[in-house]
Amino acid sequence: MAKKRSRTAVLKRQREVRKTEKQQMKREKKEVRGETDELGGAVATQDDLAGYGFPVDEEEAEGSDVAAD
């Protein structure tokens, strides 16, 4: 015959299962975020900005590396 488990043992096992599932979900979400970061969708280039209608001054972009006097 099968041994009857106590209620606390069953609850403990359920907590462990939920914890494991939560960890797996976090890993999957992290992988998805990593894939979107690899595509480079978060950073706009100068060409992207010009395409959206933002003024792009090439002299300003070059001069930003040098400190103003």
SEMIGU-41413 format. One record per residue (C-alpha): x, y, z; residue in three letters; residue number from 0. Coordinates in pm, whole numbers, padded with zeros to 5 digits. Example, Ala and Ser with C-alpha at 12.3 -4.5 7.8 and 13.67 -1.06 7.14 Angstrom:
2
<X->01230 | Y->-00450 | Z->00780 | r->ALA | k->0>
<X->01367 | Y->-00106 | Z->00714 | r->SER | k->1>
This chain:
69
<X->00000 | Y->00000 | Z->00000 | r->MET | k->0>
<X->00102 | Y->00356 | Z->-00060 | r->ALA | k->1>
<X->00208 | Y->00559 | Z->00237 | r->LYS | k->2>
<X->-00020 | Y->00852 | Z->00317 | r->LYS | k->3>
<X->00166 | Y->01183 | Z->00314 | r->ARG | k->4>
<X->00111 | Y->01440 | Z->00578 | r->SER | k->5>
<X->-00049 | Y->01770 | Z->00482 | r->ARG | k->6>
<X->00271 | Y->01963 | Z->00557 | r->THR | k->7>
<X->00472 | Y->01740 | Z->00324 | r->ALA | k->8>
<X->00223 | Y->01799 | Z->00043 | r->VAL | k->9>
<X->00230 | Y->02175 | Z->00097 | r->LEU | k->10>
<X->00609 | Y->02175 | Z->00102 | r->LYS | k->11>
<X->00622 | Y->01987 | Z->-00227 | r->ARG | k->12>
<X->00373 | Y->02232 | Z->-00382 | r->GLN | k->13>
<X->00589 | Y->02526 | Z->-00272 | r->ARG | k->14>
<X->00896 | Y->02364 | Z->-00422 | r->GLU | k->15>
<X->00714 | Y->02307 | Z->-00752 | r->VAL | k->16>
<X->00592 | Y->02668 | Z->-00765 | r->ARG | k->17>
<X->00941 | Y->02794 | Z->-00685 | r->LYS | k->18>
<X->01094 | Y->02584 | Z->-00961 | r->THR | k->19>
<X->00832 | Y->02701 | Z->-01213 | r->GLU | k->20>
<X->00894 | Y->03065 | Z->-01119 | r->LYS | k->21>
<X->01269 | Y->03023 | Z->-01170 | r->GLN | k->22>
<X->01208 | Y->02866 | Z->-01512 | r->GLN | k->23>
<X->00979 | Y->03154 | Z->-01614 | r->MET | k->24>
<X->01246 | Y->03406 | Z->-01511 | r->LYS | k->25>
<X->01508 | Y->03222 | Z->-01718 | r->ARG | k->26>
<X->01279 | Y->03225 | Z->-02022 | r->GLU | k->27>
<X->01204 | Y->03597 | Z->-01983 | r->LYS | k->28>
<X->01575 | Y->03670 | Z->-01951 | r->LYS | k->29>
<X->01644 | Y->03482 | Z->-02274 | r->GLU | k->30>
<X->01373 | Y->03678 | Z->-02456 | r->VAL | k->31>
<X->01514 | Y->04009 | Z->-02329 | r->ARG | k->32>
<X->01861 | Y->03901 | Z->-02438 | r->GLY | k->33>
<X->01737 | Y->03827 | Z->-02789 | r->GLU | k->34>
<X->01578 | Y->04170 | Z->-02826 | r->THR | k->35>
<X->01897 | Y->04339 | Z->-02699 | r->ASP | k->36>
<X->02102 | Y->04156 | Z->-02960 | r->GLU | k->37>
<X->01887 | Y->04304 | Z->-03237 | r->LEU | k->38>
<X->01996 | Y->04652 | Z->-03132 | r->GLY | k->39>
<X->01650 | Y->04806 | Z->-03134 | r->GLY | k->40>
<X->01720 | Y->05032 | Z->-02838 | r->ALA | k->41>
<X->01984 | Y->05264 | Z->-02990 | r->VAL | k->42>
<X->01907 | Y->05506 | Z->-03274 | r->ALA | k->43>
<X->02177 | Y->05602 | Z->-03520 | r->THR | k->44>
<X->02221 | Y->05948 | Z->-03672 | r->GLN | k->45>
<X->02045 | Y->05824 | Z->-03987 | r->ASP | k->46>
<X->01751 | Y->05700 | Z->-03777 | r->ASP | k->47>
<X->01720 | Y->06039 | Z->-03608 | r->LEU | k->48>
<X->01732 | Y->06221 | Z->-03942 | r->ALA | k->49>
<X->01464 | Y->05986 | Z->-04075 | r->GLY | k->50>
<X->01236 | Y->06075 | Z->-03784 | r->TYR | k->51>
<X->01278 | Y->06446 | Z->-03855 | r->GLY | k->52>
<X->01520 | Y->06537 | Z->-03577 | r->PHE | k->53>
<X->01779 | Y->06796 | Z->-03682 | r->PRO | k->54>
<X->02119 | Y->06633 | Z->-03717 | r->VAL | k->55>
<X->02417 | Y->06865 | Z->-03729 | r->ASP | k->56>
<X->02731 | Y->06678 | Z->-03833 | r->GLU | k->57>
<X->02960 | Y->06947 | Z->-03689 | r->GLU | k->58>
<X->02782 | Y->06917 | Z->-03353 | r->GLU | k->59>
<X->02826 | Y->06540 | Z->-03354 | r->ALA | k->60>
<X->03198 | Y->06573 | Z->-03427 | r->GLU | k->61>
<X->03245 | Y->06854 | Z->-03178 | r->GLY | k->62>
<X->03081 | Y->06668 | Z->-02894 | r->SER | k->63>
<X->03401 | Y->06472 | Z->-02838 | r->ASP | k->64>
<X->03598 | Y->06794 | Z->-02777 | r->VAL | k->65>
<X->03532 | Y->07006 | Z->-02468 | r->ALA | k->66>
<X->03408 | Y->07360 | Z->-02536 | r->ALA | k->67>
<X->03639 | Y->07644 | Z->-02431 | r->ASP | k->68>
